[in-house]
């Protein structure tokens, strides 16, 4: 099994905390899978060398390859310009994560098994301190199929990750609203409450700008407004399986 850890974006503020989270996550992955793996790091501070100093093979010998992409920008702007995406097809699974989200309890082998057993495209653990309560509302024995999943920690196959990239837009660089449209795109998604990530830091994005981008993004999909989308696509969790 070839695994890629995909760090969506990292940089100031609170870089010291984010690096600590990253180190914890890398260690947890290795302790869990007991295999070497690769990492792609999207860094939005072009002149920052601290991350490279802190994350290297001498510190983490289980990292086979470290791919850095530095560019000023926000999330989608980094992904769509990342020169390392030509290697993505080499991986069986891609574990996507935000820089301020820390793994608390995660079993990647079991997540892979659940993902494959139920034919899930996008699967997330429970998220503590999420924006929406549905990410953290059920007991650990619940697998909930949902038309919406907040984009914090997601396990993909290569094909799934390409789909994730395709439903984003450079004009909606903060990705607001993308979590809502998984059902619209008929993407089979689920939240596995047995495993847990913790959202550690508040967003530093401009909410007004992000909201404006989201409104335009939803309009591009045929919805007049966020209210129009919520009226026409209200369903969220639609099936629960006990595991």
Protein Blocks (a to p, Z undefined) as FASTA:
>chain_A
ZZddddfbgcdehklmmmmmmmmmmmmmmmmnopacddddddfbfklcklmmmmcfklmm
mlmbacddddedehjlmmmmmcklmmmmmpfbdcdddfkbccfbdcfklmmmmmmmnopa
bdcdddehiablklmmbcfkbccddfbdcdfbdcddfklmmmmmmmpcfklmnopojlmm
mmmnopacdddfkbccddfbdcfbdfklmmmmmmmmmmmnopabfklmmmmmmbfcfbdc
dZZ
